């Protein structure tokens, strides 16, 4: 399912227009990004948790030259599904 298909399904379930559903989706995604940039952790009960995780610096290999390179440390977004959300698939 791509973004447009998701927005259409969301609009149908919420009885929104596709335009309104798209606006709501973009606002939600933007809010999550802004909160993570500020170092906040977002917990949505019954759904999951968004947070930044620190990935330490590590050594990698350039596949074309086989040369060793250092990959710098960075923060990466992470999402963990909540237990009640996981229970919907059994």
WOSULNOR-V571086 format. One record per run of one state. SS is the DSSP state (H for helix, E for strand, C for the rest). FROM is the first residue (numbers start at 1). LEN is the number of residues. If there is no record, write none. Layout:
ss/from/len
SS/FROM/LEN
SS/FROM/LEN
This chain:
ss/from/len
C/1/2
H/3/12
C/15/3
H/18/20
C/38/4
E/42/3
C/45/3
E/48/8
C/56/2
E/58/4
C/62/6
E/68/4
C/72/2
E/74/8
C/82/1
H/83/7
C/90/1
